[in-house]
Amino acid sequence: MTSSKNDWKETKGKIKAKFGKLSDSDIDGLNGHMDQLPNKVQKAYQYDKAKAEQECKAFTDSLKKS
């Protein structure tokens, strides 16, 4: 889970920018639990599980660098 509400608000914006097919309710439903993101991405983009996990790992790795 992200460290604070401000961090989560910023992260939600980045998720929306990267994964535009996710609805606001999809993103709000994560409630900071980034481990659930691949499932949401898989459904929204109709990716297979490996592709969704790969996309989300690249995304979360980019968050750590910023």
N, C-alpha and C positions, 0 to 999 in steps of 0.2 A: 504494500500500500504506500502511497506517496506520503511525504513527511508532514505536509500541512494543507489546510484548505486552499491557501493561495497557490501553492505548488500544483494542487489538483486542478484548480481553475485554469491555470496556464497550460497544464498538460491536456486538459479537455480540448482547448483551442487547437493545440498541435495535433491531437488525434483527428479532430474534425477537418483540419487542413490536409492531413495525409490520407485519411480514409473518408472521403466526402460522401460515400454511400451509406455510412452509418448515420442513423437518425440521432437526434438529440436524446431521445429516450434510451437508445442503445448505449450511448456514451454515459449518460447519467446512471444507467443501470450497473455500470462497472463499479461505481462508487469507490474508485481508487484501486480496485483489484485488477491490476494489469495482466494477471495470469488468465483472466477471462477474455481478454481482447482477441486472441486468435479465434475463438469460437464465434464471436460477433463478426469478425472479418470474413471468416470462412462462409458464413451464411449470407452476408451482404454481397460478397463478390463471387460466390459460388466457386471458391478455390477448394482444392483438396486440402486435407489437414496439413500436410507438409509445406505446401505453398503459403498457407495462412500463417503458420508458425515462423517460416522464414521471413515473411514480410514484417511480422510483428517484432521479431528479434532485431532485424535491421533498424526498425523504428525505435525500439527501446534503447538500443545501443547508441543511436544518434542523440537521444535525450540525455544520456549519461555524459556525452561529450560536450553538451552545451551548458 
